[in-house]
């Protein structure tokens, strides 16, 4: 058998990359475990690569059972790594997709070529365009949005600016930039006071470039403002201040098909009783459940699906997006944000919405890999 024939008959190799340096490290591990469990091993070869919290790329065990939340304990890449010092290196030459593994004092070992990367990272250093840029330089196709869309989708300020430029409805917000807070914090506090005077309390103080509701605080008065700002700045020096939107929380998934993006049936996140809002604990530890499909009228369903696809297109997204909305008391939808790599466990809202739409979890994973394989790297 010739080398070309052997190459053409081998299964595509998928590198599932997860973990990372962001505060969403553990959720990324959980998500990757679900994807590893679902990938059709008769169709694809799989290479799991974990990124530790200090940024080391590690070869990890292909063991989805160890990648879940157990007894409220969050998993980590360090627990899964096959070595405390071994490092995985992606190709630096677009003409080669050979991945190399090296350990101190040992000869580097070739792990074979990778055909596509499934980046299951959330937050900075993974979902924000940084990893996507590295993969573009390496010439390796990958699942999901490109550099620009990933960066815009991570930064809530610029995401909202793009939405507004496309005429999408956005709620009131203010941005406190790092230099402003460092040079004139009193002016920043005064601006927040004016914002509260116009829109009322409570306010939501959140990191501009984080996810999974990490670092978000709901404040009911000036008394809790300082602590909330410091908590948000602990995750990101740029802070977003948002007014409360009274209404129902509605989510909608977007998936790219061969003929373009389509929207799933929407879901509703009901008010949580044991938490101030739908925070990290409610989402991942206590597993607060959404309603799928959301109890909306046919007209409301069609409208939120239209807006979700418009948001996907406005940011130039690819592959997948979860779009989050508020259905306000006056009956209109306001878009809160999009997630270019949403939570992806079988109980996460994005897969559940597509399950109800007719695309099961394993098929969803396969569609995303196939879309990435069809798409070349380069300017998008």
N, C-alpha and C positions, 0 to 999 in steps of 0.2 A: 504494500500500500504506500502510495507516495505521501510526502509530507503535506502537500496541499490538500489531498483527499482526507487525510487524518484531521487536519485543521478544520476543514469544512464540516466534518461529521461530529466533532466534539460538542458537548453541551456548552451554552454560554455560561460564563463564570461571573457570578454576582458577588461583589464585595459589599457586605452590610457593615457600614461604619456607624458607630454609636458612642455614647458617653459624652466626652467633651469637657471643656473648661467652664462652662456656664453653670449657673445655679440650677439648671434643669437637667443636670447630669443623670440623676437617678431615673427620671421619667424617660429619658432617652434610652437607657438600658432596658427598662420595662417594655417600651415600644419595640425595640429591636428584637427582644425575645419573642414577642408575638409574631413579628414578621419572619424570623428564622423558623418558627414553628409552622408557618403557613406556606413558605416557598416550596413549590413542587420539586423535590429532589430528583425526580425522574426526568425533569426538563432542564434544570439548572444545577451547576456546581456552585457551592457557596463558600465564601471565605469571610468569616467574622473578624472584624478589626475594631478594637475598642480604643478610644482615646481617654487617657486618664485625666484626672482633674488638674494635673500639672502639665498636660499637653503631650505626653508620650504616647505614640501610636504603638499599641501592643497587639500581638497575636493572642486571641482569646479562645477559650473552650467554646465549642459549638453545642451549648447546653442551655436551651431555652428555659428549662425548669428552674435554673438558678437565677434567672433574670426577671423575677417577679417580686412584688411587695409581699413579704411574709411576716405576719405578726407585727405589722406596722413598721417593719424594718425595710429601708430602701436599699436596693442593690447598687453595686459600683463596679466599674471596670477593673479596679485593682484586685477585687476578689476573683475575677474571671481570667485574668492574665496568666498565660502559661509561664512567664518569667518576670522577675522584678526589674530586669534591665533590658530585655530584648526589645528591639525596635523594628517596626514595619516601615518601609520606605516606598512611596509611590514612584513610578517612573518620572524622570525629568525630561525625557525625550519623547515628544508626541509620536515618533515613529515606532516606539516600543511601549507595550502595556505590561511589561514584566514587573511584578512586585517582588521586593527583596526583603528578607528578614535577617537581622544581624544581632549578635550578642557580643559583649566584650570578650576578647581573647579567642573568638571563633571566626572561621571563614564565613562570610555572608552566604546565605542560602536562598536560591531563587524559589519563589512560591508559585511561579507560573504567571500567565497573563490574566488580566482582569478585563472583561468586556464591558461591564457597567458597574457603577457604584450606586448603592441605595443609601443615601446619607440620612440616617435616622437621628440627626442631632437637632436639638431645640435650643433656641436662644443664640447669644453671641458666640463667635468662633465656630459656627457651624450652619446655622439657619440664616445668617445675616449676609451672605455673599462671600464670606472669607473662604470657606471650604470650596464653594462653587468656583471661585477664581483659581484656586489651586488645581482643581480638576480640569478647568479650561487650559491652564498651562501644561498640564500633564497629557492633555488630549484624550481623556477618558470620559465617555458619556456618563451621565448621571440622571437619577430620578429627580423630578421637580423643577422649580423655577431657576432661571439663570442668575447672574451676578446682580444686575440692577434690581430685578423684581424681588429677589431675596433680601437685598439691603433695604429697599423701600418697605417691604412687608414686615421687616423687623423694627423699623423706626416709626413709632406711632405718630410722631409729629409729621414727618414727610408723607406717610401713608395718608393721613387726613388731608394734607395739602393736595395730593394727587386726586383724592376723591372729590374734593371741592372743585378742582379744575375741570372735572368731568361732570359736574352737576349732581353728584351723589349727596344725599342728605347726611350731614355730620352734626353731632352734638357740640355744645359749647365747651371750649377747652382753653387752657393757657399753658405755655411752656416756660419753665425756668431753666435757663442754660447754665452750664458750669461756670463760665466766666462771670455771669451776672451774680450768681450766688456767692462766688469767691470775692468779688470786688465791691458789691453793694447789696448785701443780703436784706437790708432794710427796704430798699426799693422793690425787691422781689416780694417781700412780705406785704408791702403796700399794694402791689398789683394783685396778689391773692386776695387781700381784703376787699379790693374793689370788685373782683370777680365774684366773691361770696356775697357782696352787697347786691350785685345785679342778679345772681342766679340762686342765692340762698344756700343753706346747709341742708344735708351733708355734702361734702366734697370727697372725691376719690383722688388720692395722691399715689402716683404709680411711677415706676421706672419707665422711661420712654422706650428702652430697648431690652425688654425682658418679657417672659411669658409664663404660662401656667399659674397666673395670678400671684406669682412670687413678688414680694416687696410692695404689694398694694395695701393701702390702709384707707378705711372709710373713717372720715373725721366729721364730728358733729358740731365742732366749735373751734375757736382759736386755741383752746386749751390743749388739744391733741395735735395741732398742726406741726409744731416743731419736731416732735418725735416721728411723725409720719414722713416729714421731709427727709430726715436723717435715715430712716429705714429705706426709703426709695433710693436715696443717693448711695446707700451701701451696695446696691446692685447696679446703679447707673448714675453717673454725675448729671445727666440730663433728666429732668423730672417733668411729668405731665400732670396737670391739675384739671380734673374733669367735673362738670356739674352732674348731679343726679338726674337721670332720665327716668321718669315714672312710666312704667309700662311692663310689658312681657319680654323676656329674653328669648329670642328666636335665632337658631343657627341653620345654616344651609351649606351643603357640600357641593363643590364643583370638581368635576373630573374631566380630563381632556380625552375625548374619543378621536377616532380617525377623522371625523368630519367637524371637529371643533369641541369646545367646552359645553358640557351639559350640567344642569343643576339637579341635585337629589331632592327627595321630599324633605321638607324642613323639620326641625325638631324644636321643642321648647324646653328650656331649663326652668323648672318651677322654683318658686322661692324656697330657699333652704331654711329649716327651722332651727338648727343648732349652730348656725354661723351667721355673721353679719351680712355676708354676701357669698357668692359662689367662688370661694377662695381655694387655695391649694389643698387644704385639709379636706374640704368638701368634695373636691374633684377626685383626688387620688387615694386618700386614706379612708375616708368614710364612704367613698363611692356613691355620692349623690347621683341619682339617676334622672336622665331627661326623658321626655315624652316623645316617642317617635311612632308615627308622624305627629307633628304639632296639630292641635285642634284649631285649624284656621279655615276660613271660608275658601272656596276655590279661587276667588279673586285675590285674596290675600296670599295664598300659596303661589299663584302665578306671579304676583308682584315681587315677592321676596326672592323667588327663583330668578326673575329678570335682573333684579338688583345685584344678586350674588354673581351672576355671569358678567354683568357690567363692571363690577369691582375687579374680577379676575382679569378682564381685558384692559381695564384702566391702568393696572400696575404691570401689564405685560407678563402675567404669570404663565406657567406651564405645568402640566402634570396634574396638580391637585391644589385645592385651597379649601379651607373652611372659613366661611364668612359669618360674622356674628352681628346681630341686629337687635334693636329694641323696637317693639311695636308699641308706640306711645299711646297715651290715653286719648289723643285726638284721632287715632286710627291710621297714622302714617308710620312708615318704617324709617329708622335712622340707623345707618351703619356705624358700628362701634370699631371693628377692626377685621382684618383677615389674618389667617395663619397659613403660611406657605408650606409648612410641614406640621400639620396638626397632630394631636395625640392620636395614636394609631393602634392601640390595643383593641381587641375584639369588643370591649365594653366602652371604648371611646365613642364620642358622638359621631365623628366622621364616618367610621366603618358602619356604625349602626344605621345611619341615614341611608347609606348606599345599600346595605342589606335589605332595608325596607323598600328601596327603589328597585331591587332586583339584581344587584351585583354583590355576590357574597364576598367574604373576606379574602379567601384564596384567589378568587378571580380578580379582585381589586388589586392585590399585590402583583399579580401577573400582568394586568393591564398597564400598570405603572412601569414595570420593568420593560415590557415590550415597547411602550412609547419612548422610553429612554434609548433603547437599542436602535429605534428608527431615526432618532435625532442625533445629528453630529454636534460636536463641540464647535465653538467659535462665536462670533458676534451674533446676538439674538435681538 
